Amino acid sequence: MYDVTLISDTVEDGIRKASFRTCDYVCSSRIDIELDGDTIRRIRFTDGCSGNTQGLAAACAGMKAADVIWRLEGIDCNGRGTSCPDQLARALKKLV
């Protein structure tokens, strides 16, 4: 119900690039993630609250995926049962 859907998952020059479709309960529609090993290199949200998603992506860059999952998993947006940060955590869990 709240899970993300993997769209693509490739490796280029040692960098894993994955894209996920988010569930219908959040404002963002897609999350693109770049990982260098278990470290987040880049995150890009499509749609959603631009300032919030850009801030979230910038704050997570350089962090270990497991640390981001631990911090963001379960965050709820207005009683929806999930949020853009929770969707990011769900996507990362599928990658690590």
N, C-alpha and C positions, 0 to 999 in steps of 0.2 A: 504494500500500500504506500509506504513512504520511501521505498528503496529507490536508489539511482539505477540507471540502465547503462551498461557499457556500450559505447558507440564504436570506439576504436582504441587500439592499444598497440603502439609500435615502439621500436628502439632505433634511434638515429645517433650515430657517433657516441654511443654509450649513454645517451639521455633517453629515458623512457617517457613517451608522450601518450597520454590517455585522455579520452573525451567521454563524458557521461551526460546523459539526459537526466534532468532532475524530475522529481515527482510533480504532480499538478498542484500541490498545496503551497508551493513557494513561488516567489516572484521571478527568480532566475530560471532560465530554461535549459542551460547547459553549463558545464564546468570543464575546462581544459586544464590539465595538470601536467607539469614537467618534473620528473624526478631524476636526480643524480644519485644513484644508489638508493638510500633511504632518506635523502635530504631533498626537501622541496626547492626546486629551482624557480618555478613560475606557476602561478595560478591565474586563470582568466575566467571570469563569469560572463555569460551572455544574458542580457536583460537583468532585471532586479534593480535594486536601489544602487545606483552607480557609485556614489561616494562610499557607501557601506561595503559593497563588494570589492571596490578597489582598495579600501583600507584593510579589509580582511586579507586580501591577497598579498598586500605589501607586508603585513604583520607576520604572515606565515612563511614568507620567502626566507630560506636559509635554515628553517627549523626542521627537525626530524619529523617524519610523518607520524610516528607513534605519539610524539608530544602534542601535535596538533589534534589528533584523534582524541587524546585524553582530555584536552581542553574544550573541544567543541561538541563532542558527541552528546546528544540529548538536549541541546539548546532548542527551546520552543519559541515560535513566533506567534504571539496573539492566540494561543490555544489551538494552533493548527496541528500540533503533534510533531512538527519538524520545523526547520528553518534553513536558510541558506548555509549558515555555519554547520548545522547538523548534516545537511546534504554533502558538504565537503568532507566531513568526517566519514560518512558512509562510503563515499567514493574512495577515499584513501584506504579504508579498511579492505576494499576489494583489491588494492594494489600491493599491500604489504602482507 
